[in-house]
Amino acid sequence: MPRPTRAISALIGIVALLGMLLGIASPAQAAVPDRFGFALWNGAAVVPAGTFPAATTVVPLGVGIYQVKFAGQAFPGGVVHVTAISNGPRWCQADGWGPSGADEIAIIRCFRAGGVPDNSGFSAFFTTASGAGAGGPYGYVHTQPTGAIISQYNAVGAPNSVTPLGVGQWSVKFPGIGSGGPIDGSVQVTAAGSAPTRCKARNWTSNPGQQEVIVFCFNAAGALVNSRFSVTYQQKTSLYGPAFPPKYFGYLWHVPGAGPATTNFNSVLGFGANTLIAAGPGLSLVTFPQIGFLPLNVQVTAVGSNSNFCGMNFPWTVSAPHLYVRDVNCFTNAGAPINTGFTVTANSRL
């Protein structure tokens, strides 16, 4: 692999530092989000149908290293999620992110099974929020491995918490945004850092007092490892916080098999409307009816206690008004296709 130039290495370090230092606090705003953006990179170019704002760019910096510039979205804090798009066993993670002038800059790293840097398509997502205005039970955390929170949001203003449970294991609690349970809504988790690392939801639970997400992170060998990570919880709201507008969003949990109706939501049709069918070994075709309005973003997170990981085989497609994720693909740590648990969330700008 070619070594990044000193300038590239310096940029990566600066963005990571900004993401850590500037993410500690942000000024109060009237509504969620303060800023957000998403980008769809097909391996050669930015795809406008999956990108917002339109001027957002992706620049390769080296093998498996990308700079995403969310145009005009500079703001301290927030979280970044990213999902690899490849027909092979790939994953992507966020190295660091932070403001640069008027723009928000995120550094994305992608790897193939074994932890070797590798060029890949991906779907990247950034949001940052403060104050009131979330459309439903909603919150996020960007945290150090120690449990020290770098940036956070909670729809009712309560302080979230991160408690280490052991190497590569954490309990993340979102107090005050509880629900009837036992499992409601959806979660997305993304590793943060330069070493090849994958993070996922071991599971999550809902009760009237809080939402709790158990996060596991793994290194390239499939062993539990301490890492920075971002986790977002959403319920009847988009992944970037508001609802109605946007009018078109949805999420689904594949257990494997269908999860509870309260983990399958469609903003047009309500609970249980999204569908999943097996499309081959480790492949799942997910249909989100009535919410296929561009531009939009799709993210996938593996769920379970093992080191399996998931992405997307191809970029999603729209046959108006329906959205098709063709397909979620999941792999063992060694890169073999496997049917395993995952969450998938789709979020339109409209």
N, C-alpha and C positions, 0 to 999 in steps of 0.2 A: 504493500500500500504506500503511495506517495505520502511523504510527511507534509502536513499543512505548513504553509509559510509562517514566519514569525508574526506577520501581520494578522493572519487568520487565527493563530493561536492566541494572540493578544485580544482579538475581538471576542473569541469564545470566552476567555477569562473575564473580560469586562462585562459581557452580557450575563454570565453566571453570577458575578458579584452584584450587578444591579438587581437581578432577580432575588437575591438573598437580602441585600441591604435596603433597597427601596420598597420591598414588599412588606415591610413591617407595619407601615401605617399609610393611610390614604385619606384625603380630605372627604368630608361628608358630602353626599350627593342626594338628590331628591328621588331618584328612581334607579332601579337595576336594569341593565348594567351601567357602569361608568363608561366602559369601552368593551368592544369584543370584535373578533374577526375570525375568519377561517380560510383555509387554503387547501385546494386539491391539486396535487402534483402527480402527473402520470408517468414520471420518470424522464420526461423530456421537456415538458412545458406545464405552465399553470393552466388549469381548466376553468374557464369563467363560470360554468354552471355550479361549481363547488367552491367558489371563492368570493369573499366579501371582506373589505371593500374591493371594488373592481381593480384598483391600482396596486393591490397586494402582489408581492413578487416572491419568487423562490430562486436562490442562487446557490448552485453547488460549490462547496468550498474544498472538496477533496472526496475521496472514496467514502460514500456513506455519510457525508457531513453536508448539511444544508443550512443556509441562512434564510429564514422566512421574515419578510418585512410586512407587517400588517399596517398598511398605509393609513396614517392619521390617527392611529389608535393608541398612542403613547399614554401610559398611565401606570403608576406604581402598583406593585403587588399582582394579585390574580393568580390564575393557574393556566397551565398548558396541557392539553391532551393530544395525543397523536396515535394514529393507527396505520400500520403498514398496509400497502396495497401491492400484492405480488401473488403469482400462482405457485410460489415456493415458500418454504418456512422462513419467514422474515419477521422481524419486529422493529419498531422505531420507538425512540424515547426522546424526552426533552433534555438538552444539556443545561440550558439556562435561558432566561428571557428578561427583558427590561426595556425602558424607554431609551430612544435615541432621537433627539430632536422631537419632531411631531409623530414619529413612527414607533411602533412596538416591534422590537427585534427578538426573534426566538431562534436558537440554534437547535437543530434536530439531528440526531444520529440514528442510523439504521444499521442493522446487523442481520446476518443469516445464522441459522442454527450452528452452534459452536462458538458464537461470539465474534465472528470475523466481520469487520466493517464491509458493508455491501450496499451498492446503489439500489434504491427501491422507490416505488411510488408511495405516496402517503397522503393521509388526510390529517391536517393539523387544525387545532382549535385553541383560541385564547379568549379569556374573559376576565374582567376584574369588576368588583362591585363593592358598594358601601351604602349605608343608609337603608331606607325602606324601599319597598316597591317590588319585591319578588312575587311572582305569580302564584306560588304555592309553597309547600314545605321545600326548602332549598338551602343548600350551603356547600361550601368548599373549604379545603385546607391544602396548603403547600407547607410541608414540614421537613425538618431535619430528622435524621435517624434517632436522635435522642428524644424526640417528642417536642422539641422546641419549635413552635409554629412560626413560620416565616411570613405567611399571609393567610387570611381567612375571611370567610363571610358566613353569616347566619341570618336567615330571613327575619328572625325576631330580635336580633341584636345580642343574643346570648353568646358567651365565649365558648367556642369549641375546644375540645381537648384531644390530645394524642398521647397514648400510654404504651410504651414498649412492653411486649409480652414475652420477648425472647429474641434471639437473633432472627432478623428478617420478618418479625411479626409485630403488629400494632393493633390496638383498639382505638378507633377514631369515633368520637361521640359528638353528635349535633343536638344539644339540648334545646328544648322549647319548640322544636318543629316535629313533634311526635305525631303518631297516627294510630289507628286501631290495631294494626298488625295482624298476624305476627311478622309478615314481610310485605312491605308496600314500596312502590316507587322503583327507582333504578339507581345504579352507581356506575361511575367511570373512574378508573385508576390508571395512572401513568408514572413510570419511573422517571426520576430526574437525576442527571449526572452524566459523566463521560464514559465510565466503565460500563461494559455491556450488562444490562440489568433489565429484568422484566418484573413489573408489579401487577397484582391482580387483587380482586376481592375474594377472600376466603369465603365469606358470607356476609349478610347484613340482617339486622333485626329491627323491627319497628314496635314501639309501644307508645302510649299516650304522652310520655314524658320526653322521648328523644328518639333519634335514629342512631344506630351504632353499626359501623362498618369495620370488619376485621380485614386488614390488609396484609398480604404476604408478598415478599420480594425475593427473587431468585437470580443468581448469577448465571453465566453462560453454561456452567457445568450442571445446572439444575439444583444447586445447593442454596438454602436460605441465606440471605445476605442483607446487611444493613444498607439502606439507601435513602436519599431524599425521594419524595414522591408527591404527587398531587392526587387528591380524591375529591370528586363532586357527587353530591346526592341531589336527585331531582324527583319530584312527585307532582304530577299534573302541571308541569311547567317545562319550559325549554331548558336545554343544558346551559344556556347563558342567563337564565333567571326569570325573564318575564313570561307572561302568557296573555294571549288575546288582546292585542297582538304580542308576539307572533300568533297567527291563527293555525299554523301547520307544524306540528311536531308529534313525536311518539317514541315509545321505547318498549322493549320486550326482553324478558329473561328466559333463556333456554337452559333447562336444569342439568342434564338433558331431559327432554319431554317438556311439556308446557308448565311454566311456573304458575303461581296463583294469579287469578284474574287481576289482582291489584298491582301486579308487576307487568301488565300488558296494557298500555294506554295509547289511545289515538285521540288527538285533540278535536277531530271532527266527529268520530264515531263512538268515542268513549272507551270503556274498558273491554278488553278481550278481542278487539277488532283486528289486530295485526296477526299475521299467520307465518308459520315456518314449515317448510317441507325439506326432507333430506334430499340432497342433490348429488351424493356420491360420498366416498370415504372422507370424513372430516369436513364435508361441505353442507351448508344450509342456505337455502333460498328464503329470504325474509321479505315479505310483502307488507308495506305500509299503505293501505288504501286511502285515497282522498287527500293525501298530504304531500303529493309530489309537485311542489311549487319551488322553482329555482330563484336565486341560488340557495343551496342547502348544504348541510354538513352531516356526515355519518361518523360515529365513533363506536368501537367495539372493545370490550374488556373481557378477558377470561375470568371465570368464576370457579373456585374450588381450591382444595388444599394441595394439589399436585403442581408440578412445574410446567404443565401444558400452557400453551399460549395461542392467541387467536388474532386474526387480521381479516382482510378482505381479499378475495381472489381477483376481482376487477372493480373499477369504480362503479358506483351505483348508477342505475338508469331510471328514467322517468318515461312512462307511457301515460300521459295526462288522463286523469289526475293522480295516478298511482305511482308509488315509489317502490323500486325493486333493488334490494341489495343482493347482487349476483357475484359471489356468494360470500358469506362468512366462512373463512377457512381456519381450521384449528389443527395444532400439531403437538406431538410430544416434544420433550426437550431435545431428543435426537433428530427431530424433523420429520417424523412419520405422521401421516394424517390420522386424526382421532376425533371421534365424536365426544365432545366435552362441553361443560357448561360455559355460558357467556351471556353478557348483556349487550344489546345493540340499541343505540339511540340515534334518531334522525331529527334534524332541527332546521327549519326553513328560516330565511331572513324575513319572509312575509308573514 
